[in-house]
Each structure stands twice: as structure tokens, then as C-alpha cells.
Amino acid sequence: MIPQHHLPADIERTSLSIITAELEALGLTPPPETAAVVKRVIHTTADFDYAKNLRFTPGAVAAGVAALRAGTPIITDTNMALSGISKPALARLGGSALCYMADPEVARIAAETGTTRAVASMHRAAQEHPGAILAVGNAPTALLAIAEEIEAGLRPALVIAVPVGFVNVVESKEALFAACAAHGVPAIAAMGRKGGSTVAAAVCNALVYSAAEMLDPAARGWK
């Protein structure tokens, strides 16, 4: 085997060209507003099901990009998702990303209240950063906590709902998306069982790169 490309920027551009062509062949070309997100998730997972599974409230991508350009923080439900978000691109926007899952106070509250750290971390996010972008790639209970907060008046800039699994995953996404749609909260969700922290990070990066005008890898300093 002789590799087609050696440089990271060439590999990414070629990969996205392949994705674009295959989406067209499948009749799944996404609309321009959502294309960067859909293609970034497929690039991360090599799974074209996301062209059908990803659901967006009207204007969700534009809302996320605008929030990031205003320096809105991203809060994740796992440190894995946090580690996958491009910090240099975020820094260009004056933004930040954080995760409360390992915070001792969150662990204490979860133990005292008999809930999960994911729930406690999202309630803390609602208190400390009520207008943040919330990115959930692992815990269905985090989505249910966000839906509860939205019903109580929370208005995040965007909710990214992409947990993976078999227990309460489908139902939590549907409940969260319904709550967001009912209350005008922008949302991006991977409906069904598929998702994960890498997908959450991919959605965030698509939005961050769009906001920072870094979708082309050359803008990220890649060769």
C-alpha cells in the first residue's frame, strides 16, 4: 500500500471530499447550515448514519456559532469530550470549555442527594453558567437534568445532546429535544442510540471552527 497523502491537512481535505461525494451518492447531502456539523461528525466516526440521525432545531448551528463568537463557554458532561475540543480555536474566540464531573463538590452533592455526578454537574452548570453551551456525550441523566432546568426557566445558548448507549438514551434525547423545541432553546441531537463523547467534541469543533473561520485545516496551522 502506498499512502495517498502524508500531511494532515491533505488527509483531512481528502477525507471531507470523500464524505461529500458519498453523501451526494446516498442522496443525503445536508443543507448548508448543518453541513459542517454533519460532515465533522462523519469524519470523526466514519458513520454515515449521522447524516440521518442528527437533528437540529431551526437556526441551532447559527445560534451556536454566534454564542461562541461572543465568548460563551462550553460545558461538557465528560472530561473525554472536554479534551477533544480544540483549545487553540476556542482561544481565538476568547472562549473556554470546562467539565465539573471530577469536581469534589459535585461528587459530594451527588452522594448526598442520591443522584449521579452528571446530574449534579448540569445543575451546577445551570447555576454558574446559565447561558452556556451544554454538550452531553455520555449521560442520559444529564439530558434529563437539562430538560428539567429548561422547564424551570434555564435558557442555554445551545444544547448538544449526543449520549450513547441502551438505557434511557433514546428517551432522554427525545425528552430534551422536545423541551428545547417547546421553549425556543437551540439544540443539536443525535437521535437513537448512537453518539458518545467523541461525537460531542466533533459537534463542538465544527461550531468552533465555523465561528473562528478555521474549517480549512490551513487556518489551524496545519500543513
C-alpha positions in Angstrom: 0.0 0.0 0.0 1.3 3.5 -0.9 -0.4 6.2 1.2 -2.2 8.8 -0.9 -1.2 11.6 1.4 1.2 12.3 4.2 0.3 15.7 5.5 -2.6 16.1 8.0 -4.2 19.0 6.1 -4.3 16.9 2.8 -5.7 13.9 4.7 -8.5 16.0 6.2 -9.4 17.7 2.9 -9.4 14.4 1.0 -11.5 12.8 3.7 -14.1 15.6 3.6 -14.1 15.4 -0.2 -14.9 11.6 0.1 -17.6 12.3 2.7 -19.2 15.0 0.5 -19.2 12.7 -2.6 -20.6 9.7 -0.7 -23.3 11.8 0.9 -24.3 13.0 -2.5 -24.4 9.5 -3.8 -26.6 8.4 -0.9 -29.0 11.3 -1.5 -28.1 12.6 2.0 -26.4 16.0 1.2 -27.1 18.2 4.3 -28.3 21.7 3.9 -25.5 24.4 4.0 -26.3 25.5 7.6 -25.8 22.0 9.1 -23.2 20.6 6.6 -20.1 21.5 8.7 -21.5 19.7 11.7 -22.8 16.6 9.9 -19.5 16.2 7.9 -17.3 16.7 11.0 -19.2 14.0 12.9 -18.9 11.6 10.0 -15.2 12.5 9.7 -14.8 11.6 13.4 -16.9 8.3 13.3 -16.8 7.1 9.6 -20.5 6.5 10.2 -22.9 7.9 7.6 -25.9 7.2 9.8 -25.3 10.5 11.4 -26.5 12.2 8.2 -29.9 10.8 9.1 -29.7 10.8 12.9 -28.5 14.3 13.6 -31.5 16.6 14.3 -31.4 20.4 14.6 -33.8 22.9 15.9 -34.2 25.8 13.4 -31.2 28.0 13.5 -29.3 25.9 16.0 -26.0 26.0 14.2 -26.2 29.7 13.7 -27.0 30.2 17.4 -24.1 28.1 18.5 -21.7 30.0 16.2 -23.0 33.3 17.4 -22.6 32.3 21.0 -19.1 31.1 20.5 -18.2 34.4 18.8 -19.5 36.1 21.9 -17.1 34.1 24.1 -19.8 31.8 25.5 -18.3 28.8 27.5 -18.8 25.2 26.6 -19.6 22.8 29.5 -19.3 19.1 28.8 -20.5 16.0 30.8 -17.2 14.2 30.4 -13.5 15.0 30.5 -13.1 13.0 27.3 -15.4 15.4 25.4 -13.6 18.3 27.1 -10.2 17.0 25.9 -11.4 16.6 22.4 -12.4 20.3 21.9 -9.9 22.4 20.1 -8.5 24.8 22.7 -6.4 26.9 20.3 -9.6 27.6 18.2 -11.6 28.4 21.3 -8.8 30.8 22.5 -9.0 32.6 19.2 -12.7 33.3 20.1 -12.0 34.3 23.7 -13.9 31.2 24.8 -13.4 28.4 27.2 -14.5 24.8 27.9 -14.9 23.1 31.3 -16.3 20.0 32.9 -17.5 19.6 36.5 -17.6 15.8 36.7 -14.4 15.5 38.7 -15.1 18.4 41.0 -15.2 17.2 44.7 -18.2 19.4 45.4 -20.2 17.9 42.6 -19.3 14.4 43.9 -20.4 15.4 47.4 -23.7 16.7 46.2 -24.4 13.7 44.1 -23.7 11.4 47.0 -25.8 13.4 49.4 -28.8 13.6 47.1 -28.5 10.1 45.7 -28.2 11.2 42.1 -25.4 11.0 39.5 -22.5 13.3 39.2 -23.7 14.1 35.7 -27.0 15.4 37.1 -25.2 17.4 39.8 -22.7 18.8 37.3 -25.5 20.0 35.0 -27.4 21.7 37.8 -24.2 23.4 38.8 -23.7 24.5 35.2 -27.2 25.9 35.2 -26.4 28.0 38.3 -22.9 29.2 37.4 -23.2 29.5 33.6 -26.9 29.7 32.7 -26.3 30.8 29.1 -23.6 28.3 28.3 -23.4 25.8 25.5 -24.1 22.4 27.1 -22.5 19.4 25.4 -23.6 15.9 26.6 -22.0 12.8 25.0 -22.3 10.2 27.7 -25.0 10.6 30.4 -28.7 10.4 29.6 -29.4 11.7 33.2 -27.5 14.9 32.3 -30.0 15.5 29.4 -32.9 14.9 31.8 -31.5 17.4 34.3 -31.1 19.9 31.5 -34.7 19.4 30.3 -35.8 19.9 33.9 -33.8 23.1 34.2 -35.3 24.3 30.9 -38.8 23.7 32.1 -37.9 25.7 35.2 -36.6 28.7 33.1 -33.0 27.9 32.1 -32.1 29.1 28.6 -28.8 27.7 27.4 -27.2 29.1 24.3 -27.3 25.6 22.8 -27.7 22.0 23.9 -25.7 19.3 22.2 -27.4 16.0 23.0 -25.5 13.0 21.8 -25.1 10.4 24.6 -24.5 6.8 23.5 -26.0 3.6 24.9 -29.0 1.4 25.5 -30.6 2.6 28.8 -32.7 5.8 28.7 -30.6 7.1 25.9 -33.3 7.3 23.2 -35.9 8.6 25.6 -33.7 11.2 27.2 -32.8 12.7 23.7 -36.4 12.8 22.8 -37.4 14.5 26.1 -34.6 17.0 25.8 -35.3 17.9 22.2 -39.0 18.3 22.9 -38.2 20.6 25.8 -35.8 22.7 23.7 -38.3 22.9 20.8 -41.1 23.9 23.2 -39.1 26.7 24.8 -37.1 28.0 21.9 -33.7 26.6 23.1 -31.4 25.8 20.2 -30.5 22.1 20.1 -28.5 19.6 18.1 -29.2 15.9 18.9 -28.1 12.5 17.6 -31.4 10.7 17.8 -31.4 7.0 18.6 -28.7 5.0 20.4 -25.6 6.4 18.7 -23.4 9.1 20.0 -20.6 9.5 22.5 -18.0 11.9 23.9 -16.1 11.9 20.6 -19.3 13.0 18.8 -19.9 15.7 21.3 -16.4 17.0 20.8 -16.9 16.8 17.0 -20.0 18.9 17.1 -18.3 21.4 19.3 -15.3 21.6 17.0 -17.5 22.1 13.9 -19.1 25.0 15.6 -15.8 26.4 17.0 -14.1 26.1 13.6 -17.0 27.8 11.9 -17.1 30.6 14.4 -13.3 31.1 14.1 -13.3 30.7 10.3 -11.0 27.7 10.7 -12.9 25.0 8.9 -10.0 24.6 6.5 -7.0 23.0 8.3 -4.6 25.6 6.9 -6.3 28.1 9.1 -5.4 25.9 12.1 -1.7 26.0 11.1 -1.8 22.5 9.6 0.4 21.7 6.5 
